[in-house]
Amino acid sequence: KGKREAILDLSKYVNERIRVKFTGGREVTGILKGYDQLLNLVLDFVEEEINEPDPRTRALGLAVLRGPTITLLSPVDGTEEIANPFVAQE
C-alpha cells in the first residue's frame, strides 16, 4: 500500500494564528505549534471566545486540541480556496 496523503496540509500554518471550532460550539484562536495525522493540534497563546452570557475572551495559554472534536479550522488572517479533496481529479 502507498502512503496515505493528508487531506489538509497544516505545515503552511505552523507558527500562524488559526481559529478552531469544536463540536458543541466552543471556539478558540491561537498560534499553531504542532499537529499529527489525527489532526490533534498544539496551539500556544490560546484564547477561548465565550459568547454567553456576555461576549468575552478567556486566555488559556498552551493547549492540546483533540482532532476528533474539531469541526472547523481556518486561518485568522484571510482565507484560501483549495480544491475539493472529495471530487475525483481528472
PyMOL Python script that loads the backbone (N, CA, C, O; Angstrom):
from pymol import cmd

cmd.read_pdbstr("""\
ATOM      1  N   LYS A   1       0.840  -1.199   0.000  1.00  0.00           N
ATOM      2  CA  LYS A   1       0.000   0.000   0.000  1.00  0.00           C
ATOM      3  C   LYS A   1       0.872   1.245   0.000  1.00  0.00           C
ATOM      4  O   LYS A   1       1.944   1.276   0.605  1.00  0.00           O
ATOM      5  N   GLY A   2       0.388   2.270  -0.693  1.00  0.00           N
ATOM      6  CA  GLY A   2       1.099   3.541  -0.706  1.00  0.00           C
ATOM      7  C   GLY A   2       0.809   4.346   0.542  1.00  0.00           C
ATOM      8  O   GLY A   2      -0.126   4.056   1.288  1.00  0.00           O
ATOM      9  N   LYS A   3       1.621   5.353   0.754  1.00  0.00           N
ATOM     10  CA  LYS A   3       1.445   6.219   1.918  1.00  0.00           C
ATOM     11  C   LYS A   3       0.190   7.060   1.733  1.00  0.00           C
ATOM     12  O   LYS A   3      -0.039   7.620   0.661  1.00  0.00           O
ATOM     13  N   ARG A   4      -0.617   7.145   2.781  1.00  0.00           N
ATOM     14  CA  ARG A   4      -1.838   7.949   2.717  1.00  0.00           C
ATOM     15  C   ARG A   4      -1.482   9.421   2.808  1.00  0.00           C
ATOM     16  O   ARG A   4      -0.675   9.831   3.642  1.00  0.00           O
ATOM     17  N   GLU A   5      -2.091  10.199   1.946  1.00  0.00           N
ATOM     18  CA  GLU A   5      -1.838  11.637   1.930  1.00  0.00           C
ATOM     19  C   GLU A   5      -2.895  12.340   2.771  1.00  0.00           C
ATOM     20  O   GLU A   5      -4.076  12.000   2.700  1.00  0.00           O
ATOM     21  N   ALA A   6      -2.483  13.299   3.550  1.00  0.00           N
ATOM     22  CA  ALA A   6      -3.415  14.053   4.391  1.00  0.00           C
ATOM     23  C   ALA A   6      -4.296  14.945   3.523  1.00  0.00           C
ATOM     24  O   ALA A   6      -3.839  15.509   2.529  1.00  0.00           O
ATOM     25  N   ILE A   7      -5.556  15.062   3.909  1.00  0.00           N
ATOM     26  CA  ILE A   7      -6.481  15.928   3.179  1.00  0.00           C
ATOM     27  C   ILE A   7      -6.091  17.386   3.373  1.00  0.00           C
ATOM     28  O   ILE A   7      -6.226  18.197   2.457  1.00  0.00           O
ATOM     29  N   LEU A   8      -5.613  17.713   4.550  1.00  0.00           N
ATOM     30  CA  LEU A   8      -5.298  19.091   4.904  1.00  0.00           C
ATOM     31  C   LEU A   8      -3.809  19.222   5.186  1.00  0.00           C
ATOM     32  O   LEU A   8      -3.267  18.501   6.024  1.00  0.00           O
ATOM     33  N   ASP A   9      -3.141  20.146   4.487  1.00  0.00           N
ATOM     34  CA  ASP A   9      -1.715  20.382   4.725  1.00  0.00           C
ATOM     35  C   ASP A   9      -1.567  21.522   5.723  1.00  0.00           C
ATOM     36  O   ASP A   9      -1.661  22.695   5.361  1.00  0.00           O
ATOM     37  N   LEU A  10      -1.336  21.166   6.977  1.00  0.00           N
ATOM     38  CA  LEU A  10      -1.233  22.176   8.030  1.00  0.00           C
ATOM     39  C   LEU A  10       0.160  22.766   8.157  1.00  0.00           C
ATOM     40  O   LEU A  10       0.354  23.722   8.907  1.00  0.00           O
ATOM     41  N   SER A  11       1.140  22.217   7.438  1.00  0.00           N
ATOM     42  CA  SER A  11       2.522  22.685   7.596  1.00  0.00           C
ATOM     43  C   SER A  11       2.669  24.167   7.273  1.00  0.00           C
ATOM     44  O   SER A  11       3.506  24.845   7.869  1.00  0.00           O
ATOM     45  N   LYS A  12       1.870  24.680   6.342  1.00  0.00           N
ATOM     46  CA  LYS A  12       1.987  26.101   5.988  1.00  0.00           C
ATOM     47  C   LYS A  12       1.365  27.025   7.038  1.00  0.00           C
ATOM     48  O   LYS A  12       1.528  28.243   6.968  1.00  0.00           O
ATOM     49  N   TYR A  13       0.650  26.445   8.016  1.00  0.00           N
ATOM     50  CA  TYR A  13       0.033  27.261   9.064  1.00  0.00           C
ATOM     51  C   TYR A  13       0.785  27.180  10.390  1.00  0.00           C
ATOM     52  O   TYR A  13       0.370  27.803  11.367  1.00  0.00           O
ATOM     53  N   VAL A  14       1.889  26.422  10.443  1.00  0.00           N
ATOM     54  CA  VAL A  14       2.691  26.356  11.666  1.00  0.00           C
ATOM     55  C   VAL A  14       3.247  27.751  11.961  1.00  0.00           C
ATOM     56  O   VAL A  14       3.759  28.427  11.068  1.00  0.00           O
ATOM     57  N   ASN A  15       3.143  28.163  13.199  1.00  0.00           N
ATOM     58  CA  ASN A  15       3.529  29.499  13.678  1.00  0.00           C
ATOM     59  C   ASN A  15       2.630  30.606  13.134  1.00  0.00           C
ATOM     60  O   ASN A  15       3.001  31.780  13.170  1.00  0.00           O
ATOM     61  N   GLU A  16       1.455  30.242  12.631  1.00  0.00           N
ATOM     62  CA  GLU A  16       0.446  31.214  12.188  1.00  0.00           C
ATOM     63  C   GLU A  16      -0.749  31.123  13.135  1.00  0.00           C
ATOM     64  O   GLU A  16      -0.979  30.093  13.770  1.00  0.00           O
ATOM     65  N   ARG A  17      -1.502  32.216  13.217  1.00  0.00           N
ATOM     66  CA  ARG A  17      -2.684  32.263  14.071  1.00  0.00           C
ATOM     67  C   ARG A  17      -3.851  31.597  13.345  1.00  0.00           C
ATOM     68  O   ARG A  17      -4.154  31.945  12.204  1.00  0.00           O
ATOM     69  N   ILE A  18      -4.512  30.631  14.010  1.00  0.00           N
ATOM     70  CA  ILE A  18      -5.656  29.943  13.414  1.00  0.00           C
ATOM     71  C   ILE A  18      -6.843  29.975  14.371  1.00  0.00           C
ATOM     72  O   ILE A  18      -6.693  30.181  15.575  1.00  0.00           O
ATOM     73  N   ARG A  19      -8.030  29.763  13.797  1.00  0.00           N
ATOM     74  CA  ARG A  19      -9.276  29.688  14.563  1.00  0.00           C
ATOM     75  C   ARG A  19      -9.772  28.248  14.479  1.00  0.00           C
ATOM     76  O   ARG A  19      -9.775  27.647  13.405  1.00  0.00           O
ATOM     77  N   VAL A  20     -10.193  27.699  15.618  1.00  0.00           N
ATOM     78  CA  VAL A  20     -10.672  26.319  15.671  1.00  0.00           C
ATOM     79  C   VAL A  20     -12.042  26.303  16.340  1.00  0.00           C
ATOM     80  O   VAL A  20     -12.228  26.873  17.415  1.00  0.00           O
ATOM     81  N   LYS A  21     -13.014  25.630  15.678  1.00  0.00           N
ATOM     82  CA  LYS A  21     -14.337  25.438  16.277  1.00  0.00           C
ATOM     83  C   LYS A  21     -14.510  23.956  16.578  1.00  0.00           C
ATOM     84  O   LYS A  21     -14.020  23.097  15.846  1.00  0.00           O
ATOM     85  N   PHE A  22     -15.219  23.672  17.674  1.00  0.00           N
ATOM     86  CA  PHE A  22     -15.411  22.304  18.141  1.00  0.00           C
ATOM     87  C   PHE A  22     -16.879  21.908  18.106  1.00  0.00           C
ATOM     88  O   PHE A  22     -17.765  22.761  18.038  1.00  0.00           O
ATOM     89  N   THR A  23     -17.126  20.591  18.154  1.00  0.00           N
ATOM     90  CA  THR A  23     -18.491  20.122  18.349  1.00  0.00           C
ATOM     91  C   THR A  23     -18.954  20.671  19.694  1.00  0.00           C
ATOM     92  O   THR A  23     -18.193  20.665  20.662  1.00  0.00           O
ATOM     93  N   GLY A  24     -20.165  21.133  19.760  1.00  0.00           N
ATOM     94  CA  GLY A  24     -20.659  21.744  20.988  1.00  0.00           C
ATOM     95  C   GLY A  24     -20.590  23.258  20.959  1.00  0.00           C
ATOM     96  O   GLY A  24     -21.172  23.917  21.821  1.00  0.00           O
ATOM     97  N   GLY A  25     -19.874  23.834  19.965  1.00  0.00           N
ATOM     98  CA  GLY A  25     -19.885  25.270  19.784  1.00  0.00           C
ATOM     99  C   GLY A  25     -18.713  26.052  20.346  1.00  0.00           C
ATOM    100  O   GLY A  25     -18.609  27.252  20.089  1.00  0.00           O
ATOM    101  N   ARG A  26     -17.824  25.418  21.106  1.00  0.00           N
ATOM    102  CA  ARG A  26     -16.674  26.172  21.638  1.00  0.00           C
ATOM    103  C   ARG A  26     -15.771  26.604  20.495  1.00  0.00           C
ATOM    104  O   ARG A  26     -15.687  25.943  19.459  1.00  0.00           O
ATOM    105  N   GLU A  27     -15.093  27.739  20.708  1.00  0.00           N
ATOM    106  CA  GLU A  27     -14.235  28.304  19.668  1.00  0.00           C
ATOM    107  C   GLU A  27     -12.996  28.921  20.305  1.00  0.00           C
ATOM    108  O   GLU A  27     -13.088  29.644  21.297  1.00  0.00           O
ATOM    109  N   VAL A  28     -11.824  28.623  19.716  1.00  0.00           N
ATOM    110  CA  VAL A  28     -10.574  29.179  20.215  1.00  0.00           C
ATOM    111  C   VAL A  28      -9.740  29.706  19.058  1.00  0.00           C
ATOM    112  O   VAL A  28      -9.921  29.303  17.909  1.00  0.00           O
ATOM    113  N   THR A  29      -8.824  30.613  19.376  1.00  0.00           N
ATOM    114  CA  THR A  29      -7.817  31.052  18.416  1.00  0.00           C
ATOM    115  C   THR A  29      -6.463  30.913  19.099  1.00  0.00           C
ATOM    116  O   THR A  29      -6.353  31.039  20.319  1.00  0.00           O
ATOM    117  N   GLY A  30      -5.431  30.651  18.294  1.00  0.00           N
ATOM    118  CA  GLY A  30      -4.092  30.517  18.847  1.00  0.00           C
ATOM    119  C   GLY A  30      -3.082  30.296  17.741  1.00  0.00           C
ATOM    120  O   GLY A  30      -3.440  30.211  16.566  1.00  0.00           O
ATOM    121  N   ILE A  31      -1.822  30.203  18.121  1.00  0.00           N
ATOM    122  CA  ILE A  31      -0.733  30.010  17.161  1.00  0.00           C
ATOM    123  C   ILE A  31      -0.427  28.520  17.073  1.00  0.00           C
ATOM    124  O   ILE A  31      -0.095  27.886  18.075  1.00  0.00           O
ATOM    125  N   LEU A  32      -0.542  27.965  15.864  1.00  0.00           N
ATOM    126  CA  LEU A  32      -0.309  26.540  15.650  1.00  0.00           C
ATOM    127  C   LEU A  32       1.165  26.213  15.846  1.00  0.00           C
ATOM    128  O   LEU A  32       2.029  26.759  15.159  1.00  0.00           O
ATOM    129  N   LYS A  33       1.446  25.317  16.790  1.00  0.00           N
ATOM    130  CA  LYS A  33       2.821  24.905  17.078  1.00  0.00           C
ATOM    131  C   LYS A  33       3.111  23.495  16.589  1.00  0.00           C
ATOM    132  O   LYS A  33       4.264  23.169  16.307  1.00  0.00           O
ATOM    133  N   GLY A  34       2.090  22.655  16.482  1.00  0.00           N
ATOM    134  CA  GLY A  34       2.308  21.288  16.027  1.00  0.00           C
ATOM    135  C   GLY A  34       0.994  20.580  15.768  1.00  0.00           C
ATOM    136  O   GLY A  34      -0.071  21.051  16.167  1.00  0.00           O
ATOM    137  N   TYR A  35       1.084  19.416  15.081  1.00  0.00           N
ATOM    138  CA  TYR A  35      -0.098  18.626  14.747  1.00  0.00           C
ATOM    139  C   TYR A  35       0.352  17.212  14.412  1.00  0.00           C
ATOM    140  O   TYR A  35       1.541  16.955  14.226  1.00  0.00           O
ATOM    141  N   ASP A  36      -0.615  16.292  14.338  1.00  0.00           N
ATOM    142  CA  ASP A  36      -0.304  14.932  13.907  1.00  0.00           C
ATOM    143  C   ASP A  36      -1.312  14.484  12.856  1.00  0.00           C
ATOM    144  O   ASP A  36      -2.179  15.256  12.448  1.00  0.00           O
ATOM    145  N   GLN A  37      -1.191  13.212  12.412  1.00  0.00           N
ATOM    146  CA  GLN A  37      -2.038  12.721  11.330  1.00  0.00           C
ATOM    147  C   GLN A  37      -3.502  12.583  11.742  1.00  0.00           C
ATOM    148  O   GLN A  37      -4.369  12.474  10.875  1.00  0.00           O
ATOM    149  N   LEU A  38      -3.796  12.585  13.040  1.00  0.00           N
ATOM    150  CA  LEU A  38      -5.177  12.513  13.514  1.00  0.00           C
ATOM    151  C   LEU A  38      -5.795  13.895  13.690  1.00  0.00           C
ATOM    152  O   LEU A  38      -6.918  14.017  14.179  1.00  0.00           O
ATOM    153  N   LEU A  39      -5.073  14.926  13.297  1.00  0.00           N
ATOM    154  CA  LEU A  39      -5.498  16.321  13.401  1.00  0.00           C
ATOM    155  C   LEU A  39      -5.542  16.811  14.849  1.00  0.00           C
ATOM    156  O   LEU A  39      -6.221  17.793  15.148  1.00  0.00           O
ATOM    157  N   ASN A  40      -4.824  16.135  15.749  1.00  0.00           N
ATOM    158  CA  ASN A  40      -4.631  16.682  17.090  1.00  0.00           C
ATOM    159  C   ASN A  40      -3.703  17.876  16.927  1.00  0.00           C
ATOM    160  O   ASN A  40      -2.701  17.786  16.217  1.00  0.00           O
ATOM    161  N   LEU A  41      -4.019  18.988  17.569  1.00  0.00           N
ATOM    162  CA  LEU A  41      -3.257  20.224  17.392  1.00  0.00           C
ATOM    163  C   LEU A  41      -2.651  20.688  18.707  1.00  0.00           C
ATOM    164  O   LEU A  41      -3.213  20.459  19.778  1.00  0.00           O
ATOM    165  N   VAL A  42      -1.505  21.338  18.617  1.00  0.00           N
ATOM    166  CA  VAL A  42      -0.920  22.038  19.757  1.00  0.00           C
ATOM    167  C   VAL A  42      -0.920  23.515  19.398  1.00  0.00           C
ATOM    168  O   VAL A  42      -0.303  23.917  18.411  1.00  0.00           O
ATOM    169  N   LEU A  43      -1.610  24.324  20.197  1.00  0.00           N
ATOM    170  CA  LEU A  43      -1.685  25.765  19.981  1.00  0.00           C
ATOM    171  C   LEU A  43      -1.108  26.488  21.187  1.00  0.00           C
ATOM    172  O   LEU A  43      -1.255  26.035  22.322  1.00  0.00           O
ATOM    173  N   ASP A  44      -0.450  27.616  20.937  1.00  0.00           N
ATOM    174  CA  ASP A  44       0.075  28.456  22.008  1.00  0.00           C
ATOM    175  C   ASP A  44      -0.652  29.795  21.974  1.00  0.00           C
ATOM    176  O   ASP A  44      -1.229  30.167  20.952  1.00  0.00           O
ATOM    177  N   PHE A  45      -0.623  30.498  23.063  1.00  0.00           N
ATOM    178  CA  PHE A  45      -1.311  31.792  23.206  1.00  0.00           C
ATOM    179  C   PHE A  45      -2.788  31.647  22.833  1.00  0.00           C
ATOM    180  O   PHE A  45      -3.341  32.460  22.092  1.00  0.00           O
ATOM    181  N   VAL A  46      -3.411  30.593  23.363  1.00  0.00           N
ATOM    182  CA  VAL A  46      -4.801  30.268  23.037  1.00  0.00           C
ATOM    183  C   VAL A  46      -5.750  31.170  23.810  1.00  0.00           C
ATOM    184  O   VAL A  46      -5.576  31.410  25.005  1.00  0.00           O
ATOM    185  N   GLU A  47      -6.764  31.666  23.093  1.00  0.00           N
ATOM    186  CA  GLU A  47      -7.850  32.430  23.709  1.00  0.00           C
ATOM    187  C   GLU A  47      -9.163  31.786  23.317  1.00  0.00           C
ATOM    188  O   GLU A  47      -9.421  31.552  22.137  1.00  0.00           O
ATOM    189  N   GLU A  48      -9.995  31.499  24.312  1.00  0.00           N
ATOM    190  CA  GLU A  48     -11.321  30.952  24.052  1.00  0.00           C
ATOM    191  C   GLU A  48     -12.303  32.107  23.950  1.00  0.00           C
ATOM    192  O   GLU A  48     -12.288  33.022  24.773  1.00  0.00           O
ATOM    193  N   GLU A  49     -13.152  32.060  22.938  1.00  0.00           N
ATOM    194  CA  GLU A  49     -14.181  33.083  22.768  1.00  0.00           C
ATOM    195  C   GLU A  49     -15.468  32.570  23.389  1.00  0.00           C
ATOM    196  O   GLU A  49     -16.023  31.559  22.961  1.00  0.00           O
ATOM    197  N   ILE A  50     -15.931  33.282  24.404  1.00  0.00           N
ATOM    198  CA  ILE A  50     -17.138  32.899  25.135  1.00  0.00           C
ATOM    199  C   ILE A  50     -18.218  33.920  24.804  1.00  0.00           C
ATOM    200  O   ILE A  50     -17.993  35.125  24.915  1.00  0.00           O
ATOM    201  N   ASN A  51     -19.398  33.435  24.395  1.00  0.00           N
ATOM    202  CA  ASN A  51     -20.466  34.346  23.979  1.00  0.00           C
ATOM    203  C   ASN A  51     -21.616  34.429  24.967  1.00  0.00           C
ATOM    204  O   ASN A  51     -22.468  35.309  24.840  1.00  0.00           O
ATOM    205  N   GLU A  52     -21.664  33.536  25.951  1.00  0.00           N
ATOM    206  CA  GLU A  52     -22.777  33.549  26.891  1.00  0.00           C
ATOM    207  C   GLU A  52     -22.257  33.670  28.314  1.00  0.00           C
ATOM    208  O   GLU A  52     -21.256  33.020  28.616  1.00  0.00           O
ATOM    209  N   PRO A  53     -22.833  34.424  29.187  1.00  0.00           N
ATOM    210  CA  PRO A  53     -23.947  35.333  28.926  1.00  0.00           C
ATOM    211  C   PRO A  53     -23.513  36.614  28.216  1.00  0.00           C
ATOM    212  O   PRO A  53     -24.321  37.242  27.533  1.00  0.00           O
ATOM    213  N   ASP A  54     -22.246  37.010  28.370  1.00  0.00           N
ATOM    214  CA  ASP A  54     -21.746  38.209  27.692  1.00  0.00           C
ATOM    215  C   ASP A  54     -20.532  37.830  26.855  1.00  0.00           C
ATOM    216  O   ASP A  54     -19.735  36.991  27.273  1.00  0.00           O
ATOM    217  N   PRO A  55     -20.376  38.447  25.656  1.00  0.00           N
ATOM    218  CA  PRO A  55     -19.198  38.147  24.825  1.00  0.00           C
ATOM    219  C   PRO A  55     -17.901  38.564  25.530  1.00  0.00           C
ATOM    220  O   PRO A  55     -17.764  39.702  25.981  1.00  0.00           O
ATOM    221  N   ARG A  56     -16.955  37.624  25.615  1.00  0.00           N
ATOM    222  CA  ARG A  56     -15.656  37.903  26.230  1.00  0.00           C
ATOM    223  C   ARG A  56     -14.672  36.833  25.780  1.00  0.00           C
ATOM    224  O   ARG A  56     -15.060  35.848  25.153  1.00  0.00           O
ATOM    225  N   THR A  57     -13.392  37.029  26.104  1.00  0.00           N
ATOM    226  CA  THR A  57     -12.381  36.014  25.805  1.00  0.00           C
ATOM    227  C   THR A  57     -11.722  35.568  27.101  1.00  0.00           C
ATOM    228  O   THR A  57     -11.687  36.303  28.087  1.00  0.00           O
ATOM    229  N   ARG A  58     -11.199  34.339  27.075  1.00  0.00           N
ATOM    230  CA  ARG A  58     -10.510  33.779  28.233  1.00  0.00           C
ATOM    231  C   ARG A  58      -9.176  33.225  27.753  1.00  0.00           C
ATOM    232  O   ARG A  58      -9.140  32.390  26.850  1.00  0.00           O
ATOM    233  N   ALA A  59      -8.080  33.681  28.349  1.00  0.00           N
ATOM    234  CA  ALA A  59      -6.746  33.223  27.964  1.00  0.00           C
ATOM    235  C   ALA A  59      -6.493  31.831  28.540  1.00  0.00           C
ATOM    236  O   ALA A  59      -6.664  31.605  29.738  1.00  0.00           O
ATOM    237  N   LEU A  60      -6.078  30.891  27.666  1.00  0.00           N
ATOM    238  CA  LEU A  60      -5.804  29.520  28.090  1.00  0.00           C
ATOM    239  C   LEU A  60      -4.321  29.165  28.014  1.00  0.00           C
ATOM    240  O   LEU A  60      -3.901  28.170  28.605  1.00  0.00           O
ATOM    241  N   GLY A  61      -3.518  29.957  27.297  1.00  0.00           N
ATOM    242  CA  GLY A  61      -2.089  29.656  27.168  1.00  0.00           C
ATOM    243  C   GLY A  61      -1.832  28.555  26.157  1.00  0.00           C
ATOM    244  O   GLY A  61      -2.331  28.616  25.033  1.00  0.00           O
ATOM    245  N   LEU A  62      -1.050  27.537  26.548  1.00  0.00           N
ATOM    246  CA  LEU A  62      -0.720  26.407  25.679  1.00  0.00           C
ATOM    247  C   LEU A  62      -1.800  25.340  25.817  1.00  0.00           C
ATOM    248  O   LEU A  62      -2.200  25.005  26.932  1.00  0.00           O
ATOM    249  N   ALA A  63      -2.281  24.796  24.680  1.00  0.00           N
ATOM    250  CA  ALA A  63      -3.356  23.802  24.739  1.00  0.00           C
ATOM    251  C   ALA A  63      -3.159  22.726  23.679  1.00  0.00           C
ATOM    252  O   ALA A  63      -2.646  22.989  22.591  1.00  0.00           O
ATOM    253  N   VAL A  64      -3.576  21.511  24.017  1.00  0.00           N
ATOM    254  CA  VAL A  64      -3.620  20.402  23.063  1.00  0.00           C
ATOM    255  C   VAL A  64      -5.083  20.193  22.706  1.00  0.00           C
ATOM    256  O   VAL A  64      -5.917  19.975  23.585  1.00  0.00           O
ATOM    257  N   LEU A  65      -5.397  20.260  21.413  1.00  0.00           N
ATOM    258  CA  LEU A  65      -6.772  20.133  20.940  1.00  0.00           C
ATOM    259  C   LEU A  65      -6.935  18.775  20.271  1.00  0.00           C
ATOM    260  O   LEU A  65      -6.147  18.423  19.393  1.00  0.00           O
ATOM    261  N   ARG A  66      -7.933  18.016  20.666  1.00  0.00           N
ATOM    262  CA  ARG A  66      -8.154  16.680  20.104  1.00  0.00           C
ATOM    263  C   ARG A  66      -8.825  16.768  18.742  1.00  0.00           C
ATOM    264  O   ARG A  66      -9.874  17.396  18.595  1.00  0.00           O
ATOM    265  N   GLY A  67      -8.221  16.143  17.763  1.00  0.00           N
ATOM    266  CA  GLY A  67      -8.696  16.179  16.389  1.00  0.00           C
ATOM    267  C   GLY A  67     -10.138  15.758  16.185  1.00  0.00           C
ATOM    268  O   GLY A  67     -10.859  16.438  15.454  1.00  0.00           O
ATOM    269  N   PRO A  68     -10.606  14.652  16.802  1.00  0.00           N
ATOM    270  CA  PRO A  68     -11.981  14.207  16.563  1.00  0.00           C
ATOM    271  C   PRO A  68     -13.053  15.207  16.999  1.00  0.00           C
ATOM    272  O   PRO A  68     -14.198  15.104  16.559  1.00  0.00           O
ATOM    273  N   THR A  69     -12.705  16.168  17.851  1.00  0.00           N
ATOM    274  CA  THR A  69     -13.703  17.138  18.320  1.00  0.00           C
ATOM    275  C   THR A  69     -13.728  18.409  17.472  1.00  0.00           C
ATOM    276  O   THR A  69     -14.576  19.275  17.685  1.00  0.00           O
ATOM    277  N   ILE A  70     -12.807  18.530  16.510  1.00  0.00           N
ATOM    278  CA  ILE A  70     -12.702  19.743  15.695  1.00  0.00           C
ATOM    279  C   ILE A  70     -13.671  19.675  14.521  1.00  0.00           C
ATOM    280  O   ILE A  70     -13.711  18.680  13.796  1.00  0.00           O
ATOM    281  N   THR A  71     -14.462  20.749  14.337  1.00  0.00           N
ATOM    282  CA  THR A  71     -15.389  20.804  13.204  1.00  0.00           C
ATOM    283  C   THR A  71     -14.962  21.814  12.152  1.00  0.00           C
ATOM    284  O   THR A  71     -15.348  21.681  10.990  1.00  0.00           O
ATOM    285  N   LEU A  72     -14.173  22.827  12.524  1.00  0.00           N
ATOM    286  CA  LEU A  72     -13.751  23.846  11.571  1.00  0.00           C
ATOM    287  C   LEU A  72     -12.379  24.366  11.961  1.00  0.00           C
ATOM    288  O   LEU A  72     -12.085  24.579  13.137  1.00  0.00           O
ATOM    289  N   LEU A  73     -11.551  24.565  10.950  1.00  0.00           N
ATOM    290  CA  LEU A  73     -10.193  25.068  11.153  1.00  0.00           C
ATOM    291  C   LEU A  73      -9.952  26.118  10.084  1.00  0.00           C
ATOM    292  O   LEU A  73     -10.125  25.830   8.900  1.00  0.00           O
ATOM    293  N   SER A  74      -9.558  27.331  10.465  1.00  0.00           N
ATOM    294  CA  SER A  74      -9.323  28.367   9.461  1.00  0.00           C
ATOM    295  C   SER A  74      -8.247  29.331   9.938  1.00  0.00           C
ATOM    296  O   SER A  74      -8.077  29.536  11.140  1.00  0.00           O
ATOM    297  N   PRO A  75      -7.516  29.928   8.986  1.00  0.00           N
ATOM    298  CA  PRO A  75      -6.549  30.952   9.380  1.00  0.00           C
ATOM    299  C   PRO A  75      -7.294  32.190   9.877  1.00  0.00           C
ATOM    300  O   PRO A  75      -8.374  32.507   9.379  1.00  0.00           O
ATOM    301  N   VAL A  76      -6.727  32.880  10.846  1.00  0.00           N
ATOM    302  CA  VAL A  76      -7.363  34.098  11.356  1.00  0.00           C
ATOM    303  C   VAL A  76      -7.252  35.214  10.323  1.00  0.00           C
ATOM    304  O   VAL A  76      -8.190  35.988  10.132  1.00  0.00           O
ATOM    305  N   ASP A  77      -6.094  35.293   9.656  1.00  0.00           N
ATOM    306  CA  ASP A  77      -5.859  36.346   8.667  1.00  0.00           C
ATOM    307  C   ASP A  77      -6.167  35.844   7.270  1.00  0.00           C
ATOM    308  O   ASP A  77      -5.332  35.196   6.639  1.00  0.00           O
ATOM    309  N   GLY A  78      -7.372  36.143   6.783  1.00  0.00           N
ATOM    310  CA  GLY A  78      -7.742  35.793   5.413  1.00  0.00           C
ATOM    311  C   GLY A  78      -8.125  34.338   5.252  1.00  0.00           C
ATOM    312  O   GLY A  78      -8.048  33.544   6.189  1.00  0.00           O
ATOM    313  N   THR A  79      -8.535  34.012   4.052  1.00  0.00           N
ATOM    314  CA  THR A  79      -8.906  32.643   3.719  1.00  0.00           C
ATOM    315  C   THR A  79      -8.240  32.257   2.414  1.00  0.00           C
ATOM    316  O   THR A  79      -7.725  33.106   1.686  1.00  0.00           O
ATOM    317  N   GLU A  80      -8.258  30.975   2.132  1.00  0.00           N
ATOM    318  CA  GLU A  80      -7.624  30.471   0.923  1.00  0.00           C
ATOM    319  C   GLU A  80      -8.524  29.400   0.326  1.00  0.00           C
ATOM    320  O   GLU A  80      -9.000  28.524   1.048  1.00  0.00           O
ATOM    321  N   GLU A  81      -8.763  29.455  -0.976  1.00  0.00           N
ATOM    322  CA  GLU A  81      -9.585  28.454  -1.639  1.00  0.00           C
ATOM    323  C   GLU A  81      -8.715  27.265  -2.012  1.00  0.00           C
ATOM    324  O   GLU A  81      -7.627  27.423  -2.566  1.00  0.00           O
ATOM    325  N   ILE A  82      -9.215  26.065  -1.699  1.00  0.00           N
ATOM    326  CA  ILE A  82      -8.478  24.852  -2.059  1.00  0.00           C
ATOM    327  C   ILE A  82      -9.372  23.965  -2.917  1.00  0.00           C
ATOM    328  O   ILE A  82     -10.594  24.109  -2.916  1.00  0.00           O
ATOM    329  N   ALA A  83      -8.749  23.048  -3.648  1.00  0.00           N
ATOM    330  CA  ALA A  83      -9.510  22.100  -4.454  1.00  0.00           C
ATOM    331  C   ALA A  83     -10.259  21.147  -3.527  1.00  0.00           C
ATOM    332  O   ALA A  83      -9.762  20.796  -2.457  1.00  0.00           O
ATOM    333  N   ASN A  84     -11.458  20.730  -3.942  1.00  0.00           N
ATOM    334  CA  ASN A  84     -12.252  19.800  -3.159  1.00  0.00           C
ATOM    335  C   ASN A  84     -11.568  18.435  -3.163  1.00  0.00           C
ATOM    336  O   ASN A  84     -11.445  17.820  -4.222  1.00  0.00           O
ATOM    337  N   PRO A  85     -11.118  17.943  -2.002  1.00  0.00           N
ATOM    338  CA  PRO A  85     -10.384  16.671  -1.972  1.00  0.00           C
ATOM    339  C   PRO A  85     -11.273  15.456  -2.204  1.00  0.00           C
ATOM    340  O   PRO A  85     -10.759  14.352  -2.389  1.00  0.00           O
ATOM    341  N   PHE A  86     -12.598  15.630  -2.200  1.00  0.00           N
ATOM    342  CA  PHE A  86     -13.516  14.510  -2.356  1.00  0.00           C
ATOM    343  C   PHE A  86     -14.006  14.331  -3.791  1.00  0.00           C
ATOM    344  O   PHE A  86     -14.695  13.355  -4.089  1.00  0.00           O
ATOM    345  N   VAL A  87     -13.660  15.251  -4.674  1.00  0.00           N
ATOM    346  CA  VAL A  87     -14.050  15.146  -6.077  1.00  0.00           C
ATOM    347  C   VAL A  87     -12.943  14.411  -6.819  1.00  0.00           C
ATOM    348  O   VAL A  87     -11.763  14.707  -6.635  1.00  0.00           O
ATOM    349  N   ALA A  88     -13.325  13.453  -7.658  1.00  0.00           N
ATOM    350  CA  ALA A  88     -12.325  12.702  -8.427  1.00  0.00           C
ATOM    351  C   ALA A  88     -11.597  13.649  -9.372  1.00  0.00           C
ATOM    352  O   ALA A  88     -12.223  14.367 -10.151  1.00  0.00           O
ATOM    353  N   GLN A  89     -10.269  13.644  -9.294  1.00  0.00           N
ATOM    354  CA  GLN A  89      -9.454  14.515 -10.144  1.00  0.00           C
ATOM    355  C   GLN A  89      -9.350  13.912 -11.535  1.00  0.00           C
ATOM    356  O   GLN A  89      -9.221  12.697 -11.683  1.00  0.00           O
ATOM    357  N   GLU A  90      -9.405  14.754 -12.547  1.00  0.00           N
ATOM    358  CA  GLU A  90      -9.324  14.274 -13.935  1.00  0.00           C
ATOM    359  C   GLU A  90      -7.907  14.162 -14.398  1.00  0.00           C
ATOM    360  O   GLU A  90      -7.659  13.774 -15.540  1.00  0.00           O
TER     361      GLU A  90
END
""", "prot")
cmd.dss("prot")
cmd.show_as("cartoon", "prot")
cmd.util.cbc("prot")
cmd.orient("prot")
